[in-house]
Structure formats: C-alpha cells, structure tokens
C-alpha cells in the first residue's frame, strides 16, 4: 500500500533529521580525549610498584588489609594511565584521513 503525500513528506523529513543528528553524534563520539602526560605516567608507575610491594607484603605477613590496599594502589595507577584526569593530559594528535 503506497504512502500518502503527507506521510511521504513526513518520512522524508524524519530521514533528513536522522541523518543530520547522526552526523553530529559521529563528530561528538569521534572526538578523542587527550593522552596521559609524563607526570601522570610516572605517578602511575610509582603507584603500581608501591601497590605491588604492598600486595606482596600483605601476603607475606598474612594481613589482608595490607594486600587490599596494595591492590587498590595498583588499580589506581592503571586507571591513571588509561583515563587520566584532564589536568594531567596533553592534546592528542588529530586523526589524519588516508
């Protein structure tokens, strides 16, 4: 059953709006955050090493709380590198199209 003229215009308008909003979503989602700078990487590495030392110490002395604190420090160090706070980032290089 064919669409009426009004239904066809409404469908065309919805399609145009969808394409327009989809293009905006792609540009918004495609924006990459900055990458971690040297300070964030050094602090994260120290956190991971300190956490590892605490974790091993907690196992050796059989103190679960020390081990849990060590794991938390390691986790925080990894999170700092993967998703650094905005003040510890430098702009990433823009993407180039091939």
C-alpha positions as CSV (number, residue, x, y, z in Angstrom):
1,X,0.0,0.0,0.0
2,X,1.6,3.3,-1.1
3,X,2.1,6.1,1.4
4,X,0.0,9.3,1.1
5,X,1.8,12.5,0.1
6,X,1.7,13.8,3.6
7,X,3.1,10.6,5.0
8,X,5.9,10.6,2.4
9,X,6.9,14.2,3.3
10,X,6.9,13.3,7.0
11,X,9.0,10.2,6.3
12,X,11.5,12.3,4.2
13,X,11.7,14.9,7.0
14,X,12.3,12.3,9.6
15,X,15.0,10.8,7.4
16,X,16.8,14.2,7.0
17,X,16.7,14.8,10.7
18,X,18.1,11.4,11.4
19,X,21.0,11.9,9.0
20,X,21.7,15.3,10.5
21,X,21.6,14.2,14.1
22,X,23.7,11.1,13.2
23,X,26.4,13.3,11.7
24,X,26.5,15.3,14.9
25,X,26.7,12.2,17.0
26,X,29.6,10.8,15.0
27,X,31.6,14.0,15.3
28,X,30.9,14.1,19.1
29,X,31.8,10.5,19.7
30,X,34.8,10.6,17.4
31,X,36.5,13.3,19.5
32,X,39.3,11.7,21.3
33,X,40.4,12.9,24.8
34,X,44.0,13.8,25.4
35,X,46.6,11.3,26.3
36,X,48.5,11.0,29.6
37,X,51.5,13.2,30.0
38,X,54.8,12.3,31.6
39,X,53.8,13.2,35.1
40,X,50.7,11.0,35.0
41,X,52.7,8.1,33.7
42,X,55.5,8.5,36.4
43,X,52.9,8.8,39.2
44,X,51.0,5.8,37.9
45,X,54.2,3.7,37.6
46,X,55.1,4.6,41.2
47,X,51.6,3.7,42.3
48,X,51.7,0.3,40.6
49,X,55.1,-0.5,42.0
50,X,54.1,0.6,45.5
51,X,50.9,-1.3,45.2
52,X,52.7,-4.5,44.1
53,X,55.1,-4.1,47.1
54,X,52.1,-3.7,49.5
55,X,50.3,-6.7,48.0
56,X,53.3,-9.0,48.3
57,X,54.0,-7.7,51.9
58,X,50.3,-8.3,52.8
59,X,50.6,-11.9,51.6
60,X,53.9,-12.5,53.4
61,X,52.7,-11.1,56.7
62,X,49.2,-12.5,56.2
63,X,47.5,-9.2,56.6
64,X,44.6,-9.0,54.1
65,X,44.1,-5.3,54.7
66,X,47.6,-4.5,53.5
67,X,47.1,-6.7,50.4
68,X,43.8,-5.0,49.6
69,X,45.5,-1.5,49.9
70,X,48.2,-2.7,47.6
71,X,45.7,-3.9,45.1
72,X,43.8,-0.6,45.3
73,X,47.1,1.3,44.7
74,X,47.9,-0.8,41.6
75,X,44.4,-0.4,40.3
76,X,44.5,3.4,40.8
77,X,47.9,3.5,38.9
78,X,46.5,1.7,35.9
79,X,43.3,3.8,35.9
80,X,45.5,7.0,36.0
81,X,47.3,5.9,32.8
82,X,44.2,4.6,31.0
83,X,41.9,7.5,31.9
84,X,44.0,10.4,33.2
85,X,42.3,13.5,34.7
86,X,42.0,16.4,32.3
87,X,44.7,18.4,34.1
88,X,47.2,15.6,33.5
89,X,46.7,15.3,29.8
90,X,48.2,16.7,26.6
91,X,46.2,17.1,23.4
92,X,46.3,14.0,21.2
93,X,47.4,14.3,17.6
94,X,44.5,14.9,15.2
95,X,43.5,12.0,13.1
96,X,44.5,12.0,9.5
97,X,42.4,10.6,6.7
98,X,44.1,8.3,4.4
